[in-house]
Amino acid sequence: MDPIPQPPPLAWPDSRETLQSSLTEAGLAPASVARLAEQARPALVLETTPCEESRIPLGASKIGGLPDLPDAMAWPERPPYGDAAERAQNHLGEADRLASEATRPGSWLTPEHAREASREQSELAAAVSSAFPLAFVAQLDLASLSRTPGFPAALPHQGRLLLFCDYWAKPKPYDPHAATGLRLVWDKTPVERLERKAEPAALAQERWSSRFKPAAVVARPVVTAIPPSDRGFDAFPHGEEASTFWDEDSEEIRYETWLGRYGTPDGRGGANHQLGGWPRPLQNGMQAQAQLASHGIFCGTGEAYATTEARRLLRTADRWRLLLQIGRDDALGLLPSGALYILMREHDMRIRAFDRAWMVFQKP
C-alpha cells in the first residue's frame, strides 16, 4: 500500500500578529499566547530557485554552486584534524570490516560494492590526516538581505558571508575538534574585485558528496516560535495546577502539534533554509554542545555535563543563537537526511568574530 501523502508544511507566520492568531486558534490560553509571541524572533526564510551559475551575479546570495571570493584569496581548506591519527584508524578499521563483509555468507554487500566502500574508507583515512578543501554551501549578500525586515540586527549590513564546511565528515558538534571543519568568511571586497573560484580538484571527485547545484536565493520575512527544548522556554505553568505533559489536552501537546504543522528542515518541500530566528531542531542540546565543545570540553557523554567547569559554562549556554540553518534541498543535492545549524553568540556577531561560530549537524 502506498503511503498516505502528507500535506506540505506551512510557512512560518509573516508577522507577530499572525503568529498570535494562529496560536489562539490552536487552543492555547491567552497568557501562553502572549508569552510565546513575546519570545518569537524575526528571521529570513531563504527560498531557492535552481538556475545556471552564469545567471547568478557576482557577490549575490546563493546556495550551492561556486563561491565568489577576492581574486587573491584561495579556496578555503582545513588543516589535518587534531585527532587525525584516531580518525584515520577508525576509517581503516571500517575499510577492513567492509572488505571482510563481502565474504560472509548472506552478506548484503556484493564484492564490487565492498571493494568500492572499503577503498572510500581508506581514502577518507588519508584525507583526515592532510589538508583538504572545505565544501562550499552558501553565500549571503548581507547588503541586499539587510534591506528585508527580519534581518538579524547583530549582523553587518555590508559584504558577504560565505559558509564552507567539511560536509562529508560532518564532525560531531560535541567534539572540540569540530572547529577544524568550519569556515565562516565575512568578505567586504568590492564586487568588481571578486572572482568565481573553480572547484579544487580534490573536492571535485564525486565520492566526497560535496558538490551542490547552484540556486539563487530570495529572502522572505517570517516570525519564528521558540522550540520547547530551549532553556528559555517558560510559556506554560509548571505548578500544581499545570496539566501533565502527557495529557492529550495539555498546552504542551497543543503547542507541539502546532509546531509540527511547520515541519522540520529535513522534510521535503519545506522552506528549510533560514537566516536568524529560532531554529527548528531535530534533536535537543545544540546550545549546550556549542558552549562546552567551543571551550575544549568533549561532551559526547553524560558525564561531561556533570563537572564543575561544565556546570559553570552551561549557565550562559543560552547566549548561543541561530545564525544560519541549512536544510534538505533535493533540487541542489543538499542534505538528503538532516540539517546544518550555524550558531553564534550575539556579542560575537556584533564584533564580527565569525571565527567563533559553531556548526551543529543533526539527523532525525
Salt bridges, closest charged atoms under 4 A:
GLU38 OE1 - ARG35 NH1 2.87
GLU47 OE2 - ARG220 NE 2.77
GLU53 OE2 - LYS62 NZ 2.56
GLU53 OE2 - ARG196 NE 3.76
ASP68 OD2 - LYS62 NZ 3.84
ASP68 OD1 - ARG196 NE 2.74
ASP83 OD1 - ARG87 NE 2.70
GLU94 OE2 - ARG97 NH2 2.77
GLU101 OE2 - ARG104 NH2 2.72
GLU116 OE1 - ARG119 NH2 2.31
GLU123 OE2 - ARG119 NE 3.98
GLU123 OE1 - ARG207 NE 2.46
ASP166 OD2 - ARG78 NE 2.81
ASP175 OD2 - ARG87 NH2 3.42
ASP187 OD2 - ARG160 NH2 2.98
GLU195 OE2 - LYS197 NZ 2.93
GLU199 OE1 - ARG211 NE 2.99
GLU206 OE2 - ARG211 NH1 3.23
ASP234 OD1 - ARG35 NE 2.77
ASP249 OD1 - ARG254 NH2 2.40
GLU309 OE2 - ARG312 NH2 2.67
ASP329 OD2 - HIS273 NE2 2.87
ASP330 OD2 - ARG268 NH1 2.91
ASP330 OD1 - ARG328 NE 2.85
GLU346 OE1 - ARG321 NH1 3.51
GLU346 OE2 - ARG350 NH2 2.91
ASP348 OD2 - ARG345 NE 2.98
ASP348 OD1 - ARG356 NH1 2.81
